[in-house]
Each structure stands twice: as structure tokens, then as C-alpha cells.
Amino acid sequence: MGKKIANMGHRNIGMISDTNENTSPDAKTRALRRTMLIKSLNTGRCTTSQELSDRFEKLFTMCFNNNFIPTVEALALCSGINRRDIWEIEKGMTHKDSGMRDVIKDAKDFIATIEAELARDGEINSTVYIFRAKNYFGMSDKQEIEVKPVIGNDIPENTEDIINSIPKLKSSEE
């Protein structure tokens, strides 16, 4: 299944999978063909929102016509903009053109919707979907609780008062 990595320490920290063992020649050929098709759209780095929009539209059409799913990686490859720069443009960190930011957000929302539908139908491994959703689409599974300081005379003075001042959460059984 996997090969032990030499010199990984006395605990043998892990195993890596040899992709040549687990991937069929057909899957490799399909992946290479798709990547070459996507790369064929790259006629240079997109510099305007219209150029980016046109390129993404061609990508989505190509994916539909060739029966494969667009990815964030494909957005980067076809646009000539690396994945890190795509992320920075989307977050407004570079390239202050809000049009490019909007095009990237719309394209990623489109891809996120496709992947969510496939995950719901059991066509994408749930672990893979969760990883991609968190890393590419800004989803998280953490709960954030905001604590604000109390101003005035109602400041609890001891640990028991502090604990008693925290609102009680209703259980689902109530």
C-alpha cells in the first residue's frame, strides 16, 4: 500500500503512498488530458476582470463539454494566476480591482456549489470535500463565542458569581 520513508526517526512517523501503485493508467491519462485541456486556455496572465471572466467561462464550458468538474486549481492554471495570488486577489490583499475579486468569488462559489452537490450525492469522498471546503471556500466547523467586558456596578467579584453570570444554554431535550 505505502512505502516507509527512510530516515524518518526511530518512531517511523508515517507512510507515504506511491501514486503509481494506487492510480490506474486510465485515471492518470484522464488527469493529464484534462490538465492539458485546461492549460490550453492559458494564453498569458489575466490582468482585467473581463479577461478573467471570459477565461473562466471558457473553462466552465470546456469542463461541461468534456464531462469533468472545474476546480480552484483549474481556475489558477487557465488564468495564468497562481493559486496564492488568486487567494490574495479574492481577499483584496493585492490587485485592488474589485471586479477581479468579484469574478474569482463568483467562480469559486460556482465550484463550491458543484462540489457540495457531488458530496451530497456521495460522489466526492466526504473527507476530501471537507478539506476543500475549508481550504478553498472559507468554511469552518468551529464555534466562536464573543466575550464582552461588563461596564458598571454589576461586575462579578468571585469565581462563583462569574460562573453564575454566564447564560445557560438550552439543551435540545427542553
C-alpha positions as MATLAB code, in Angstrom:
seq = 'MGKKIANMGHRNIGMISDTNENTSPDAKTRALRRTMLIKSLNTGRCTTSQELSDRFEKLFTMCFNNNFIPTVEALALCSGINRRDIWEIEKGMTHKDSGMRDVIKDAKDFIATIEAELARDGEINSTVYIFRAKNYFGMSDKQEIEVKPVIGNDIPENTEDIINSIPKLKSSEE';
ca = [
       0.000    0.000    0.000;
       2.605    2.548    1.027;
       6.334    2.689    1.498;
       8.178    3.555    4.665;
      10.267    6.662    4.305;
      13.900    6.106    5.207;
      15.450    8.215    7.960;
      12.135    9.308    9.467;
      13.374    8.768   13.012;
      13.012    5.916   15.430;
       9.210    6.191   15.536;
       8.793    5.887   11.758;
       6.476    8.868   11.720;
       4.448    7.834    8.723;
       3.913    6.192    5.426;
       3.534    7.731    2.013;
       1.505    6.316   -0.764;
       3.217    5.510   -4.013;
       0.833    7.076   -6.530;
       1.996    4.637   -9.170;
       0.660    1.732   -7.068;
      -2.825    3.094   -6.467;
      -3.722    5.012   -9.608;
      -4.843    3.230  -12.732;
      -3.262    4.157  -16.059;
      -6.691    5.321  -17.225;
      -7.007    7.761  -14.304;
      -3.525    9.133  -14.962;
      -4.298    9.574  -18.648;
      -7.608   11.343  -17.888;
      -5.905   13.659  -15.387;
      -3.153   14.521  -17.848;
      -5.634   15.079  -20.702;
      -7.802   17.338  -18.550;
      -4.813   19.306  -17.317;
      -3.562   19.807  -20.852;
      -7.022   20.997  -21.957;
      -7.153   23.477  -19.072;
      -3.614   24.665  -19.774;
      -4.574   25.281  -23.423;
      -6.851   28.112  -22.223;
      -3.880   29.900  -20.662;
      -2.764   32.485  -23.210;
      -0.998   34.535  -20.550;
      -1.812   36.004  -17.164;
      -5.252   37.618  -16.968;
      -4.975   41.270  -15.981;
      -8.557   42.537  -16.168;
     -11.839   41.347  -14.720;
     -13.320   40.937  -18.209;
     -10.404   38.808  -19.381;
     -10.663   36.708  -16.218;
     -14.428   36.308  -16.613;
     -14.056   35.251  -20.256;
     -11.338   32.737  -19.385;
     -13.391   31.197  -16.564;
     -16.433   30.993  -18.832;
     -14.325   29.073  -21.376;
     -13.092   26.790  -18.596;
     -16.602   26.006  -17.364;
     -17.804   25.362  -20.918;
     -14.811   23.105  -21.566;
     -15.487   21.168  -18.373;
     -19.145   20.711  -19.296;
     -18.337   19.631  -22.862;
     -15.666   17.168  -21.690;
     -17.572   15.871  -18.656;
     -15.259   16.895  -15.840;
     -15.530   19.141  -12.809;
     -13.765   22.518  -12.644;
     -11.516   23.088   -9.645;
      -9.823   26.027   -7.953;
      -6.572   24.621   -9.304;
      -8.067   24.813  -12.804;
      -9.003   28.472  -12.234;
      -5.368   29.197  -11.481;
      -3.979   27.177  -14.382;
      -6.279   28.599  -17.044;
      -5.936   32.209  -15.850;
      -2.153   32.240  -15.551;
      -2.548   33.409  -11.940;
      -1.104   31.072   -9.313;
      -3.331   29.779   -6.516;
      -1.747   32.005   -3.862;
      -2.312   35.112   -5.999;
      -5.895   34.010   -6.716;
      -6.460   33.862   -2.946;
      -4.788   37.243   -2.365;
      -6.857   38.912   -5.101;
     -10.029   37.358   -3.682;
      -9.195   38.692   -0.204;
      -8.349   42.158   -1.578;
      -4.707   41.889   -0.489;
      -3.344   42.545   -3.967;
      -4.755   43.893   -7.204;
      -7.319   46.305   -5.847;
      -9.590   45.743   -8.867;
     -12.807   44.720   -7.138;
     -14.050   43.373  -10.471;
     -11.362   40.679  -10.478;
     -12.155   39.896   -6.852;
     -15.858   39.501   -7.696;
     -15.121   37.259  -10.705;
     -12.931   34.993   -8.558;
     -15.529   34.836   -5.781;
     -18.290   34.000   -8.262;
     -16.192   31.279   -9.923;
     -15.268   29.750   -6.569;
     -18.921   29.856   -5.451;
     -19.850   28.030   -8.654;
     -17.234   25.346   -7.978;
     -18.218   25.117   -4.297;
     -21.832   24.506   -5.304;
     -20.856   21.743   -7.711;
     -18.679   20.067   -5.088;
     -21.393   20.364   -2.427;
     -23.906   18.711   -4.760;
     -21.458   15.909   -5.543;
     -20.672   15.413   -1.842;
     -24.378   15.290   -1.005;
     -24.867   12.619   -3.665;
     -21.899   10.601   -2.389;
     -19.808   11.256   -5.492;
     -16.992   13.006   -3.586;
     -15.367   11.460   -0.535;
     -16.590   13.430    2.491;
     -13.075   13.919    3.879;
     -11.899   15.352    0.577;
     -14.949   17.627    0.406;
     -14.427   18.897    3.961;
     -10.755   19.610    3.264;
     -11.533   21.509    0.061;
     -14.446   23.402    1.629;
     -12.261   24.603    4.495;
      -9.213   25.409    2.382;
     -10.808   26.873   -0.734;
     -14.282   28.029    0.191;
     -13.834   29.578    3.648;
     -15.969   27.080    5.532;
     -15.163   26.078    9.087;
     -16.564   23.907   11.834;
     -15.583   25.994   14.819;
     -17.895   27.826   17.148;
     -16.922   31.340   18.082;
     -18.047   32.865   21.366;
     -17.630   36.572   21.902;
     -16.965   37.730   25.453;
     -17.522   41.398   26.197;
     -16.415   43.157   29.360;
     -19.171   44.336   31.681;
     -19.126   48.027   32.475;
     -20.886   49.298   35.554;
     -21.684   48.056   39.036;
     -22.659   44.515   38.008;
     -19.095   43.183   37.828;
     -18.915   39.744   39.489;
     -16.347   39.662   42.269;
     -15.633   35.964   42.692;
     -15.414   32.807   40.599;
     -18.846   31.502   41.619;
     -20.538   34.795   40.650;
     -18.732   34.763   37.297;
     -19.884   31.188   36.583;
     -23.448   32.009   37.612;
     -23.470   35.098   35.358;
     -22.816   33.036   32.208;
     -26.085   32.457   30.334;
     -27.250   28.851   30.375;
     -27.606   27.118   27.028;
     -30.849   25.309   26.424;
     -30.464   21.621   25.742;
     -32.167   20.049   22.765;
     -34.263   17.990   25.189;
     -36.067   21.055   26.613;
];
